[in-house]
Amino acid sequence: VALNGFGGILGGIVGDVSLYTTIEGCSMSYANIYAPTAESVGGIAGKIATSTIVSACAFDGNIEVGIEAGGIVSVSSADDVIKNCHVTADIYAKGTVGGVVGTSDRSRVANCYVEGSIELDENAKIAKVGGVIGAMGSTLSDTVYALVDNNIVALEEMVLPKDAELYAHRIVGYSN
């Protein structure tokens, strides 16, 4: 998929989904998503919300995006669940990148496996990069389970900009 000039939310399977939806058992293989002007790109879903579940999905390929990317989901909200997913990807972005989820507003990410590489644009001013989640928001929830649980990160490399305000970690890059 090549979308030059597209500035919205893009997913390999679905762009934006909400309201108690379940995405299960889907995969993208040998995928190349090139959307250098897109706001947000996920290998499976661009944005999920309102108790959406993404389970047993896989993404294998490359993602190149303008601002934010996630190997499975780019943006997720509180009470969403991403579980039992596998990512083999080389991901390139200019802002926030997570191996599984780019930005999570306190959703649960469990039992996922990530391999490949993450690279941020050398001109990025602020970089939030995590092997599982790039940036985790602060929405409070009544949930009592672990938010990031039993994930494996086997990234070959993270290439980060030298002069950026940098938040990077193997699991969660930034949390507020």
C-alpha positions, 0 to 999 in steps of 0.5 A: 500500500502506497499513499502519498499525500494521505494525512489520516489514520490507516490500518492494514486490515481496518482504519478506525474501529470502536464500540466493543469490536473484536478483530481476531485471527487476521494477518498481513504477510509481506506487507509494505505500508508506505504512507509518509504523510499519514498521521497514524498507521497500524499494521492491523488497525490504525485506531481502536477504541471503546473496549475493542479486542485485537487477538491472535493477529500477525503483521509481517512487513514494513511500515513507513509513516509520517508521525505515529506507528504501531506494529499491530495498532497505532492508537488504542484507548482505555479498556482496549485489549491487544493480546496474543499477537506477533509482529515481524516488521521494520517500522520507520516514523517521525514521532511515536513508535511501538512494536505493538502499539504506538500510543496506548491510553492505558489499554492492555497489551499481553502475550505479544511477540515483536521482532524486526527494527524501529527507526525514527527520522533523524530530524524528529524533535520529540521521539517516543519509542518502545518495543511494546508501546511507544507512549502510554497515556494517563486515563484512569480505569477501574481495571486491576490487571497488568497493562503490559504483561508477558510480552517478548521484544526481540528487536534487532535494533532501534535507530534513534535521532541524536538531537531529539527529546528522547523517550525510549525503552525496550518495553514502554518508551514514555508514560505519563 
